[in-house]
Structures are given as structure tokens and as C-alpha cells.
Amino acid sequence: MTNKPVTIVGGGLAGTEAALFLARRGVKVKLYEAKPLWRSAAHKSDGLAELVCSNSLKSDIDTTASGALKNELRIFGSRLIPIADGCRVPAGGALAVDRDAFSAAVTAEVKQEKNIEVISRVVDKLDFGGIVIVCAGPVCHDALAAELMRISGESSLSFYDAAAPIITAECIDTDRAFFGARYGKGGDDYLNCPMTKDEYLAFYDALVHAERAVDEIGGVFEGCMPVEVMAARGEDALRYGPLRPVGFRDAGKPYAVLQLRRENTESTLYNLVGFQTNLRFGEQKRVFSMIPALKNIEIVRYGVMHRNTFLNAPKTLGADLRLKAAPDIFVAGQLCGVEGYVESMATGLIAAAEAHRLLNGKDTSVPPPETIVGALLGYISAENEHFQPMNANFGILPPIGGKKADRKRAYYDRSAAAAAKWAETTLNGGA
């Protein structure tokens, strides 16, 4: 194996996962991170692996695609998933974390790793030589985005993404709220804010007429849609979405229900679930205080909207995440066309695994399509004239027959078996 270090650009989820994977296998890594010299509008801290939009890594249940993907990462030797497990906050069947504790834990592990050198620098040229893994995130510096476009020969695509507000626990009127999870999944992990029909209609009217921070936002990713954009689709759109009033026992029959999820282990902060927003800060306080339990709302972090950039992956990337125009450069994380925290970790790990194989004189080897990560890599590299980022889902896997009720578990079991076999033959010294 060559002694030349691997360069990783970006210290987010994909970059730190990639750096730790390689370092634990004896590879020297130079990890370039723009913070604290430069931060995007979406980032607030100087730590590595900062979670921006939400503190939830989605479902950990073994009949979900998100749960299957986490299981694959555990099989592949992910470091970030175990760190997330150790920073859990209650969230029913989801893996949600205290985001500050998570970032601090990842930062500490990276900086304690003797094979990783963290360098604070805004990277605008990818002329390092040797293998480079670009994990700069969907809100990377414009100069780096331009460099990627120059090398790949393609224009970037983009969509707008949003984050939900975070509020204090003290401001919540608990006499107007109740603990519980929909259909009992998670016990008392969520604090629920019910509304009557009149309360909901007044809130809805204020929301759809509130002033937005960005008037023309172009494309919006369906999986992280601003609440006001969803509401504009119809009076009942929210009641079939984040405010659906179903699955609550002994709660009467509320017309709509907003759920709050703990943001930190001390339970002093809560996240408004599904309330990503593009409203002006003053409008967020005015409109969201119309929810009875939040009449005295105290927002410590307002919802924000930002542009996410990603490559036209079908034209620019192979399934192994290497740029077609520059095979020594890998692109991972949301820049490569996946959407989601865990999906970003997964592509970072795979890019590192592929780089490790190249360093050892072996060809790259993509996980099989029966795995969630393998199917995602197949999706982003397949011909697609209208390419958009993709989350983990069972719909991209080769289909399984049998009863519908049994298929989700079957997909999970098949992905676990395929992941284990690939790990044994590819990650653990095999051909």
C-alpha cells in the first residue's frame, strides 16, 4: 500500500466517516475543513459532523429502509452510527441525537486519531495529487463548487432545503399539550400540541399568508419541504402530513396535532417536527405562537432555508463515486446526489472503502443492489434526464414477491445478508 495520504475535503458526516474508516486501517488522512474560517448560512458551530436541518437520523426500526441502511453501516464498521447511538435522545422508533453532544463526540474522535491531520482551510482547487474524497456538503463554498463543475464538465443542479425551529421547554404550556407517540411507537417520547378545528383554521390562514424570507425558491426537495409550501397545497395538506391527528390514545379527537421532539439529553429544548420553514424570523414567532400550547413560544434557533447543491451524478459519477473525468477524485455525501444524514455517512464510508482498495492495488467493488447503499449508488449512477437526490427507500431495491405485509422484513433480512457477505469478501481483506 502506498504511503501517500488521502485528502478529504469537508468535515461533515461523509467526510468524518471516510476519515475514520481510512485512519483505522492505517491510512494517513489530511482532512480539510473550512470552519472556523468560513461557515455557510446553515451552519452555526465550529465542530465537525454538525447536524443542520434536524437532530433525527430517521427510523431505526427493522421494517424500514432507514433502519436497514443503519444496519448495513453497522455491518460495514461505521463509527458515526455507534457515536449516534451513544448520544440518543428519546424519539420513538427513530434515532435522534443531542446534536451538540454528537458533534463534540465525533470531533473528539477525529482529533484523537493519530492518522488524521485536520487542516482549517477553504479549498478552492482540487490539485492535491493522489486520491481525493470531496465531502464538502450541499452548501459548500462557491469556489469549490465551481472547481467541481470545471473538472466534471457539467453544471451543478440545486434545490432548496429548510430546517425547523428549536424552542425552549419552558415556553411550552403543558396544560395544553400531552406526551405520547402515534400508535404507541415510542411511549412518551413526543410532546404533542393539539388544535381544535377553529384553532387550526386560524393557524392555517396565518401560515399561508405569512411573509417568507425567500420569495422565489425554485425547486423544493419533497423530503424536507417548508411547512408553508406544504400548507399552500390545500387546507388539509398539513392534517395529512406533520399535523395528522391520528394514532393517539386517550387524547380525545384533536383536529390537528403538532409533535415536539427532544433536541438535547437534558430535555430543555424541543424541535418542531416537520416544521421546516422559510418564513421570516418575526413571522415564525407570530404564526407558531397561534398553536395553543406554544402561545408563549421562545425560539432559540429559527428555521432557515438554504440552497443545496448536488452533481448531475448520472453524467459525472460512476457507481463507485469516482468522477468520470478525474478517477482519482471521489465525491460523497449530499454532493453526490443522495439526501439524508445516514445516506451521507454511507457514501462517505463507501468512498473510503473504494479508496482503500485502490491504495492496495485492487479494483473498486460496489455493494450489491440488494443492499440499500448499493441500490442508492445504482440510482445515482443510472441514466436519468430528470435526476433528483434520493433517500433510502425499499422502492429502489430489486423487488421481492410474497405477501405485502411480509415484504419489508424480507427486504431488511436480504439487505443484512448481502451486506454481511460484501463486508466479508470486500472490506475484510477479500478480493
C-alpha positions as CSV (number, residue, x, y, z in Angstrom):
1,M,0.0,0.0,0.0
2,T,1.3,3.5,-0.9
3,N,2.2,5.8,2.0
4,K,0.8,8.8,0.2
5,P,-2.0,10.3,2.3
6,V,-5.6,10.5,1.2
7,T,-7.1,14.0,1.0
8,I,-10.6,14.5,2.3
9,V,-12.4,17.8,1.7
10,G,-15.1,18.5,4.2
11,G,-15.6,17.5,7.9
12,G,-19.3,16.8,7.8
13,L,-20.9,13.4,8.2
14,A,-19.5,11.9,5.0
15,G,-16.0,13.3,5.5
16,T,-15.6,12.3,9.1
17,E,-17.0,8.8,8.4
18,A,-14.5,8.4,5.5
19,A,-11.6,9.8,7.5
20,L,-12.2,7.4,10.5
21,F,-12.6,4.4,8.2
22,L,-9.3,5.0,6.5
23,A,-7.4,6.0,9.6
24,R,-8.4,2.8,11.4
25,R,-6.9,0.9,8.5
26,G,-3.5,2.7,8.8
27,V,-4.0,5.2,6.0
28,K,-2.8,8.8,6.6
29,V,-5.6,11.3,6.1
30,K,-5.4,15.1,5.6
31,L,-8.9,16.3,6.4
32,Y,-9.6,19.9,5.2
33,E,-12.4,21.7,6.9
34,A,-13.5,25.3,6.1
35,K,-14.7,26.1,9.6
36,P,-13.9,28.2,11.5
37,L,-12.5,30.3,8.6
38,W,-15.8,30.1,6.7
39,R,-19.3,28.8,7.5
40,S,-22.3,28.6,5.3
41,A,-25.5,30.3,6.4
42,A,-26.9,26.9,7.6
43,H,-24.0,26.1,9.9
44,K,-23.7,27.6,13.5
45,S,-20.9,25.8,15.2
46,D,-17.2,25.1,14.6
47,G,-17.5,21.4,15.3
48,L,-17.2,18.5,12.8
49,A,-20.2,16.5,11.8
50,E,-22.7,19.3,12.6
51,L,-26.3,18.4,12.1
52,V,-28.1,21.3,10.4
53,C,-31.7,20.6,9.5
54,S,-32.8,18.2,12.3
55,N,-31.5,16.1,15.1
56,S,-33.2,12.9,13.7
57,L,-31.4,10.3,11.7
58,K,-34.8,8.8,11.0
59,S,-36.2,5.4,11.8
60,D,-34.2,2.6,13.4
61,I,-36.9,0.1,13.0
62,D,-36.0,-3.1,11.1
63,T,-39.0,-2.9,8.8
64,T,-37.9,0.4,7.4
65,A,-35.4,1.3,4.7
66,S,-33.7,3.8,7.0
67,G,-33.4,1.1,9.7
68,A,-31.9,-1.3,7.1
69,L,-29.4,1.3,6.0
70,K,-28.2,1.9,9.6
71,N,-27.9,-1.9,10.0
72,E,-25.7,-2.1,6.9
73,L,-23.5,0.7,8.2
74,R,-23.1,-1.2,11.5
75,I,-22.1,-4.3,9.5
76,F,-19.6,-2.2,7.4
77,G,-17.9,-0.8,10.5
78,S,-19.3,2.7,10.7
79,R,-18.0,4.8,13.5
80,L,-20.7,7.5,13.3
81,I,-23.7,5.3,13.9
82,P,-22.3,3.9,17.2
83,I,-21.5,7.5,18.2
84,A,-25.0,8.5,17.4
85,D,-26.3,5.5,19.5
86,G,-24.4,6.9,22.4
87,C,-25.9,10.4,22.0
88,R,-29.5,9.3,21.7
89,V,-32.5,11.4,22.9
90,P,-35.9,9.8,23.1
91,A,-37.7,9.8,19.7
92,G,-39.8,6.7,19.5
93,G,-38.6,4.4,16.8
94,A,-36.3,7.0,15.4
95,L,-32.6,7.5,16.1
96,A,-32.5,11.1,17.2
97,V,-29.4,12.6,18.9
98,D,-28.3,15.6,21.1
99,R,-26.7,17.3,18.1
100,D,-24.1,19.2,20.2
101,A,-23.1,16.1,22.0
102,F,-22.9,14.1,18.7
103,S,-20.7,16.8,17.0
104,A,-18.5,17.0,20.1
105,A,-18.0,13.2,20.2
106,V,-17.2,12.9,16.5
107,T,-14.8,15.9,16.7
108,A,-13.0,14.4,19.7
109,E,-12.6,11.0,18.0
110,V,-11.3,12.5,14.8
111,K,-8.8,14.8,16.5
112,Q,-7.6,11.9,18.8
113,E,-6.9,9.7,15.7
114,K,-3.1,9.8,15.1
115,N,-3.6,9.1,11.4
116,I,-5.8,12.1,10.8
117,E,-4.5,15.7,10.3
118,V,-7.3,18.3,10.5
119,I,-6.4,21.4,8.4
120,S,-8.6,24.6,8.6
121,R,-8.7,25.9,5.0
122,V,-11.2,26.9,2.4
123,V,-10.4,24.6,-0.5
124,D,-10.9,26.1,-4.0
125,K,-8.6,23.8,-6.0
126,L,-8.5,20.0,-6.1
127,D,-4.9,19.8,-7.2
128,F,-3.6,17.8,-4.2
129,G,-2.4,14.8,-6.2
130,G,-3.2,11.3,-5.2
131,I,-6.7,10.2,-4.1
132,V,-9.1,12.9,-3.0
133,I,-12.6,12.4,-1.5
134,V,-14.8,15.5,-1.7
135,C,-17.4,15.6,1.0
136,A,-17.9,19.3,1.2
137,G,-21.7,19.1,1.7
138,P,-24.6,20.6,-0.2
139,V,-23.8,24.1,0.9
140,C,-20.2,24.1,0.0
141,H,-18.2,27.2,-0.8
142,D,-18.9,28.6,-4.2
143,A,-15.3,28.4,-5.3
144,L,-15.2,24.7,-4.6
145,A,-18.5,24.1,-6.4
146,A,-17.0,26.0,-9.4
147,E,-13.9,23.8,-9.3
148,L,-16.0,20.6,-9.3
149,M,-18.0,21.9,-12.2
150,R,-14.8,22.7,-14.1
151,I,-13.4,19.3,-13.5
152,S,-16.6,17.4,-14.2
153,G,-17.6,19.5,-17.2
154,E,-21.2,19.7,-16.1
155,S,-23.3,22.4,-14.5
156,S,-24.5,21.8,-10.9
157,L,-28.1,21.3,-10.0
158,S,-29.7,22.6,-6.9
159,F,-32.8,22.6,-4.7
160,Y,-33.8,24.5,-1.6
161,D,-33.7,22.8,1.8
162,A,-35.1,24.0,5.1
163,A,-34.6,23.5,8.8
164,A,-37.2,23.6,11.6
165,P,-37.2,25.9,14.6
166,I,-35.9,24.9,18.1
167,I,-37.7,26.2,21.1
168,T,-37.3,26.1,24.9
169,A,-39.1,23.5,27.0
170,E,-40.0,26.3,29.5
171,C,-42.1,28.1,26.9
172,I,-44.5,25.2,26.3
173,D,-47.9,25.3,28.0
174,T,-48.0,21.7,29.2
175,D,-51.6,22.1,30.2
176,R,-52.4,22.4,26.5
177,A,-50.1,19.5,25.5
178,F,-49.7,15.8,26.2
179,F,-46.9,13.3,26.0
180,G,-47.2,10.2,23.7
181,A,-46.3,8.8,20.3
182,R,-48.6,8.0,17.4
183,Y,-49.8,4.4,17.7
184,G,-47.7,4.0,20.9
185,K,-44.4,3.8,19.0
186,G,-42.0,5.3,21.5
187,G,-44.1,5.7,24.6
188,D,-43.9,9.3,25.8
189,D,-41.0,10.4,23.6
190,Y,-43.0,13.2,21.9
191,L,-44.8,16.2,23.4
192,N,-48.0,16.8,21.4
193,C,-49.7,20.1,20.8
194,P,-53.4,19.6,19.8
195,M,-55.6,22.1,18.0
196,T,-59.4,22.3,17.5
197,K,-60.8,22.9,14.1
198,D,-61.2,26.7,14.7
199,E,-57.6,26.9,16.1
200,Y,-56.2,25.0,13.2
201,L,-58.0,27.1,10.5
202,A,-56.8,30.3,12.1
203,F,-53.3,29.0,12.2
204,Y,-53.5,27.7,8.7
205,D,-54.7,31.1,7.3
206,A,-51.9,32.9,9.1
207,L,-49.3,30.4,7.8
208,V,-50.2,30.6,4.1
209,H,-50.3,34.4,4.2
210,A,-47.2,34.9,6.3
211,E,-44.2,36.7,4.8
212,R,-41.4,34.4,3.5
213,A,-37.7,35.1,3.7
214,V,-37.1,34.0,0.1
215,D,-39.9,34.7,-2.3
216,E,-38.7,32.6,-5.3
217,I,-37.1,29.4,-4.2
218,G,-37.2,27.3,-7.3
219,G,-37.1,23.5,-6.7
220,V,-38.0,22.2,-3.3
221,F,-37.0,18.7,-2.2
222,E,-40.1,16.8,-1.2
223,G,-38.5,15.1,1.8
224,C,-37.7,18.5,3.5
225,M,-40.5,20.7,2.3
226,P,-41.2,24.0,4.1
227,V,-44.4,23.8,6.1
228,E,-45.9,26.9,4.5
229,V,-45.2,25.4,1.0
230,M,-47.0,22.2,2.0
231,A,-49.8,24.1,3.5
232,A,-50.3,26.0,0.3
233,R,-51.3,22.8,-1.4
234,G,-54.6,22.7,0.4
235,E,-56.4,23.3,3.7
236,D,-56.0,19.7,4.8
237,A,-52.4,19.1,3.5
238,L,-50.9,19.5,6.9
239,R,-53.5,17.3,8.6
240,Y,-52.4,14.5,6.2
241,G,-48.8,15.4,6.9
242,P,-46.9,16.6,10.0
243,L,-50.1,17.6,11.8
244,R,-52.1,14.4,11.2
245,P,-54.3,13.8,14.3
246,V,-54.3,10.0,14.3
247,G,-52.8,7.3,16.4
248,F,-53.2,9.0,19.8
249,R,-54.9,7.0,22.6
250,D,-56.8,8.8,25.4
251,A,-56.3,12.2,23.7
252,G,-59.9,12.8,22.6
253,K,-60.2,13.7,18.9
254,P,-58.0,16.7,18.1
255,Y,-58.4,18.2,14.7
256,A,-54.7,18.6,14.2
257,V,-51.6,17.8,16.3
258,L,-48.1,19.3,16.2
259,Q,-45.4,17.0,17.6
260,L,-42.4,18.3,19.5
261,R,-39.2,16.1,19.8
262,R,-36.5,16.5,22.4
263,E,-33.5,18.3,21.0
264,N,-31.0,17.5,23.8
265,T,-30.4,15.0,26.5
266,E,-31.4,17.5,29.2
267,S,-34.9,17.9,27.6
268,T,-34.6,21.7,27.8
269,L,-35.0,22.2,24.0
270,Y,-37.6,20.9,21.6
271,N,-37.7,20.6,17.8
272,L,-41.0,21.3,15.9
273,V,-41.3,18.1,14.0
274,G,-42.0,18.6,10.3
275,F,-41.9,22.3,10.6
276,Q,-39.0,23.2,8.3
277,T,-39.7,26.8,7.3
278,N,-38.8,29.7,5.0
279,L,-40.8,32.3,7.0
280,R,-39.1,35.5,8.2
281,F,-38.0,35.2,11.8
282,G,-40.7,37.5,13.2
283,E,-43.3,35.7,11.2
284,Q,-42.2,32.3,12.7
285,K,-42.8,33.7,16.2
286,R,-46.1,35.2,15.3
287,V,-47.6,32.3,13.4
288,F,-46.3,29.4,15.5
289,S,-47.5,31.1,18.7
290,M,-51.0,30.6,17.4
291,I,-50.7,27.0,18.3
292,P,-52.3,27.0,21.8
293,A,-49.5,25.1,23.6
294,L,-46.9,27.5,22.1
295,K,-48.7,30.8,22.8
296,N,-45.5,31.9,24.7
297,I,-43.1,30.4,22.2
298,E,-39.4,31.2,22.8
299,I,-37.4,30.3,19.7
300,V,-33.6,29.7,20.3
301,R,-32.9,28.7,16.8
302,Y,-35.1,29.9,14.0
303,G,-35.9,27.8,11.0
304,V,-33.8,28.7,7.9
305,M,-33.8,27.9,4.2
306,H,-30.7,27.3,2.2
307,R,-29.7,26.2,-1.3
308,N,-28.4,22.6,-1.6
309,T,-26.1,21.9,-4.5
310,F,-25.5,18.4,-6.0
311,L,-23.8,17.0,-9.0
312,N,-25.6,15.7,-12.0
313,A,-24.4,12.3,-10.8
314,P,-25.6,10.1,-13.7
315,K,-23.4,12.1,-16.1
316,T,-20.5,12.8,-13.8
317,L,-20.0,9.9,-11.4
318,G,-19.6,6.1,-11.6
319,A,-21.3,3.8,-9.1
320,D,-18.1,3.7,-7.2
321,L,-18.4,7.5,-6.6
322,R,-15.4,8.4,-8.8
323,L,-15.6,11.4,-11.1
324,K,-15.6,10.0,-14.7
325,A,-13.4,13.0,-15.8
326,A,-11.0,12.5,-12.9
327,P,-10.9,9.0,-11.5
328,D,-8.7,9.9,-8.6
329,I,-11.4,12.1,-7.2
330,F,-14.4,10.6,-5.3
331,V,-17.5,12.6,-4.4
332,A,-19.5,11.6,-1.4
333,G,-22.3,13.0,0.8
334,Q,-25.2,15.0,-0.5
335,L,-23.0,16.5,-3.3
336,C,-23.2,13.1,-5.0
337,G,-27.0,13.0,-5.1
338,V,-28.1,11.3,-2.0
339,E,-30.4,13.0,0.5
340,G,-30.2,12.5,4.2
341,Y,-27.8,12.2,7.1
342,V,-27.3,8.4,7.1
343,E,-27.2,8.3,3.4
344,S,-24.3,10.8,3.5
345,M,-22.5,8.7,6.1
346,A,-23.0,5.7,3.9
347,T,-21.5,7.3,0.8
348,G,-18.5,8.6,2.8
349,L,-17.8,5.1,4.1
350,I,-18.1,3.5,0.6
351,A,-15.9,6.2,-1.0
352,A,-13.3,5.4,1.7
353,A,-13.6,1.7,1.2
354,E,-13.1,2.1,-2.6
355,A,-10.1,4.4,-2.0
356,H,-8.6,1.8,0.3
357,R,-8.9,-0.8,-2.4
358,L,-7.2,1.4,-4.9
359,L,-4.4,2.1,-2.5
360,N,-3.9,-1.7,-2.2
361,G,-3.8,-2.2,-6.0
362,K,-7.3,-3.6,-6.2
363,D,-10.3,-2.6,-8.4
364,T,-13.3,-0.8,-6.8
365,S,-16.2,-3.0,-5.7
366,V,-19.7,-1.6,-5.2
367,P,-22.0,-3.2,-2.7
368,P,-24.7,-5.4,-4.3
369,P,-28.1,-3.9,-5.3
370,E,-29.9,-5.9,-2.7
371,T,-28.4,-3.5,-0.1
372,I,-29.8,0.0,0.4
373,V,-26.5,1.6,-0.1
374,G,-25.8,-0.4,-3.2
375,A,-29.2,0.5,-4.6
376,L,-28.6,4.1,-3.9
377,L,-25.3,4.0,-5.8
378,G,-27.1,2.3,-8.6
379,Y,-29.8,5.0,-8.7
380,I,-27.4,8.0,-8.7
381,S,-25.2,6.5,-11.5
382,A,-28.0,5.3,-13.7
383,E,-29.1,7.3,-16.8
384,N,-31.7,9.9,-15.7
385,E,-32.6,13.0,-17.6
386,H,-34.5,14.5,-14.6
387,F,-32.2,13.5,-11.8
388,Q,-33.0,14.5,-8.3
389,P,-31.5,13.4,-4.9
390,M,-32.7,10.2,-3.4
391,N,-33.4,9.0,0.2
392,A,-33.1,5.4,1.3
393,N,-36.3,3.5,0.4
394,F,-37.3,0.0,-0.5
395,G,-38.6,1.1,-3.9
396,I,-35.1,1.2,-5.3
397,L,-34.3,-2.4,-4.4
398,P,-34.8,-5.4,-6.6
399,P,-38.4,-6.5,-5.9
400,I,-39.4,-9.4,-3.6
401,G,-42.5,-11.4,-4.1
402,G,-44.9,-12.8,-1.4
403,K,-47.4,-11.1,0.8
404,K,-47.2,-7.3,1.1
405,A,-47.2,-7.5,4.9
406,D,-44.0,-9.6,4.9
407,R,-42.0,-7.7,2.3
408,K,-40.5,-5.0,4.4
409,R,-39.0,-7.5,6.8
410,A,-37.8,-9.6,3.9
411,Y,-36.1,-6.6,2.3
412,Y,-34.3,-5.9,5.6
413,D,-33.2,-9.5,6.1
414,R,-32.0,-9.7,2.5
415,S,-30.1,-6.5,2.8
416,A,-28.4,-7.6,6.0
417,A,-27.3,-10.9,4.4
418,A,-26.0,-9.2,1.3
419,A,-24.2,-6.5,3.4
420,A,-22.5,-9.1,5.6
421,K,-21.3,-11.1,2.5
422,W,-19.9,-8.0,0.8
423,A,-18.2,-6.9,4.0
424,E,-16.5,-10.3,4.4
425,T,-15.4,-10.5,0.8
426,T,-14.6,-6.9,0.1
427,L,-13.9,-4.9,3.3
428,N,-12.2,-7.6,5.4
429,G,-9.3,-8.4,3.1
430,G,-11.1,-10.3,0.4
431,A,-10.7,-9.9,-3.4
